[in-house]
């Protein structure tokens, strides 16, 4: 059950990363929702995508997601959308993540409730994924999104790809959405000092689960047009078992095979402090270092 202290994270991804005014309108729709805190939002012009992170309890998040759709659907038309990141919806994916005082089962129930409400109000088909998936074939986001918006109508015409909620055909401009419940993940990108897309794609194939890499890594190689370089774009779905530093080191070594250097890396959205502590322990060779040694954590606990 979700009690009074239930805290849930919700991380919607929208298919807009270039028009600042549209992203700001979506962020403001969340800010105006009582009981929800907008923690972070960031945009990527090459991906043409923005990631928003909010937190609250179940009823408040339901209202915030509906407000987000209200803001996004009139402004985002996938018939005119281009970008490096795969997408099938104006509001592409909406995961709910249990943080404190709430079970995964409660987040699954919340995902289903919000999916039903969105489908009814906006006539957008909804597919459930991860822990909320209705079939094993729909558990992985990349399987649902394969074919993207352009192939969505033909895909949905097949019986096995009828949506969990909503109409049996895509929304004309907003496509479809994927909703579900999952554990926390880290969106992590590594930029390479080259414009060779083939190198980024080969490295992505080497590290992702689907082609024989790490169990908890999803990866793709993309071009960052405005900077004339390429990127290995990743989701790390279980950072304790596949930590950031291990992925970074493998990418660096794989790139070196092709005479390519790592230029920089970036975290999209928020990251658990434990993931960065793990990286600090590895690179600084720290012994017996933990969160209780962080000044801010000590101050926060002392002030409680």
N, C-alpha and C positions, 0 to 999 in steps of 0.2 A: 504493500500500500504506500501511497505518497502522503507523508505526514506534513505537519505544519512547517517543518524545517527542510522540506525537500528542495534540492538545488539541482537543476538540470541545465546543461549547456546545449545550445542549438546553434548550428553552423551552416546557415544557408549559403549556397553559391548561386550567384545570378550571372546571366550571360551578358554582362555589360562591364567593360573596364576602361572605356575611352571617354564617354560623356560624363563628366564630373557631376553635372546637375542631376542626372538620372540616379547615379549612385548615392548622392547626397539626399535625394528625395526618399530613396529606399531606407537609408539610415535613419532619417528623421521620422519615418513611419514607425520604426521600432522604438526610437527614443520617446515618442509620444504615448506608447503603450504602458499603462500603469502596471507596476509589479515586475517589469523587465528592465535589465540593465544592458545597454549596448557596450560591450567590452572592447571591441576592436573591429575595424574594417579596413580592407586594403584592396587595391585594384592593380591589375596587370594589363597594360595596353596590348602587348603582343598576344596574350591569351584571350584578350577581350572578355575578361571575367573578373568578378569581385567576390571576396569572401567576407561575410559578416559573422561576428561571433557575439552571441547574446546569452544571458542566463536569467533564470527565474524559476517559478514553479510551473506545473503543467497547464493550468487554466490561463495564466498570464502569457505563456509562450504560445498557446493556441491563438490567442487574440493577436499577438505580435506577428505570427506567420500569416494570418489572414490580412493584416494591415500591409505586410510586405507585398503580398500578391496584388493587393489593391493598387499599390504604388508602381509595381514592376510591369504588370501585364499591359497597361495602356502605352508604355514607353519602350518596351523591348519587342521587336519584331524579328523573329529568327529567319524570316524570308530574306532579310537584308543583312543578316549578321555574318561576319567572318572573324575567325580567330584561330589560334593554334590549338586551343584546348578543346577536346571532344565535348559535345553538348547535345541535349535533345529537348531542353526546355528553357524558357525565359527565366523562370526560377528552376534551376536545373536539378539541384539535390538539396534535401533538407534532412540532415541527421539530428537525432536527439541522443544526448550522451549523459548517462547518470554520473553525477559528481558526488553528491552527499545526501544521505537520508532518503534514497530512492533506489529501487531495484531496476535491473534491466527489463524485467517483465513489465513494470509500470511504464517504462519508456516505450516499449513495444505497443502497449495499449494506447499511449498518447499518440504515437505515430499513426496508428490506425484511425484514431478519432480525428486527428487533424487532416489526414488524407481524405477521409470521407467528407469533412466540412469543406475543404478546398475544392474537391471535385464537384460537389453540389453547387457551391456558390459561383465558381468561375468556369465550369465546364471544361476543366483541364484533366485529362487522364492521369492517374497516379499509379506508379508501380512501387511496391514495397520491397525493401532490400535489407541486407545484413540480418540482424537478429529478428527483424519483423517480416522477413521474406516468406511468401506463401508457398513457394516451391524451392528446392535446391538450385534450380536453374536461374533463379532471380536473386540469389544471395549476393553475388558479386556485382558491384556497380558497373564495371566495364562490360559485363555481358549484357546488361539491360541497355547500356548506352551505345553498344556496337551498331553501326549504321547511322547513328546520329539523327539529327532532325530530318535531314534530307531523305533518309531511308525509313523514317518512322511509320508512315502510312502503310507501306508495303509490309513492314514487320508486324504491325498491329492487325493486319488482315489475317494473319495466321492464328489459329485457335490457341496455340501455346503462348502467344504474346498479347492476349487480351489483358487490359489493365485490371488491377485489383479494385479500383474505384474509378467512376467517371465514364465518359463516352467511349465508344469502341473505335474512335478515330481521333487523330491529333487535333488539338486546338489550332486553328488556322495560322496564328502568329506566335502563340506561346508554346506550341508543341505539347510536351508532357513533362511530368516531374517524377522524381524518385525520392521517396521518403522512407525513413527507417530509424533503427536504433543501433548504436554501435559503441564500442569502447573508444576512449580518446585516441586520436591519431595526430601525427605531425606532418604537416605539408612542408616539404623540404625540397629546395631546388639548388642545383649546382651548375653554375655558369662556366663554360669552357672557353679558353682563349683561342677560339677558332670559329670559322663560319661553316665548318664541314658537318652538315647534318647527319651524314652517314656515320660519323664517329659517335655522336650523341646517341643515335639509335642503336648502334652496336653495344655501347656501354649499358644503355637501359635494358637491352635484352639480356645482358650478362648478369644483371643484379635482380631482376624481377622474378617473382615466383612463377608466373605463367610460362616462362621460357627457361626455367631451371636454376634461378638465382635464389635469393633469400626468401624464406617462408613468409616474412611479414613486410615485404616491399612490393609496391606497385610503382612502375616507372615507365616513362616514355621520353623520347628525344624530340625536342621542339626547337624551332628557330625563333630567336628574339630579334625581329626585323629592325627595330629602331636602334639597336646597338650592334648590329652586324656580327652577332655571335650565336652560339647554340647552347642549349640547356638540357640537362638531365632533370626532368621534373618528376617528383616522387611523392607518394604517400607512405609513411612508415606507420604501419597499423598496429604494431606492438613494440614500442621503443625499449622496454626492458629486455626483450629477447633478441631484438635486432636494433642495437643502439645507433645513434647518429654517427658517432665517430667511426664505427666499423664500416658503415655504408660510405662515408666520406673517403676513408682510406682505400677501399676497393675501387671506387670511382677514380680516384687519383692515380692508382696504379694501372687501371685499365686504360685511362687516357694517355699515360706515359708510353704505352705500347705503340700508339699512333703519333708520338712526338708532340702531344698536346698537353698543355698545362691547365690546371684548375685556376680560374680567375678569381672566383669568389663563390660563396654560397649564401642562401637566404632562407629564413623561416617565414612562411606565410601564415599570418594570424598569430595565435597564441601557442605557447609550448609549456608543458609541465616543467617545473624547476628541476625535478629529478633527472630529466634528460640532459640538461646542461651540466648538472653536477657530475653525471657519468662522464661527459666529455672532458670536464676539467680534471677529474681523477685520472683519465687516460692520458691526456696530453701533458699534464703537469706532474704526473706520477705521484699524486697525493696519496697519503696513507690515512685511513680512518677519517675521511672527510665526509661530513653529512650536512643535512639541511639545518641542523641545530647550530652550525658554525656560521651561518649567514647572518650578518648584522641585522638586516631588516626583519628576519624571522624572530630573532631574539627580542627586538624592540616591540614587535607586534604582540608577542606572547606576554611580555612584561606589562603592556598597556591594557590587556584584556581584563 
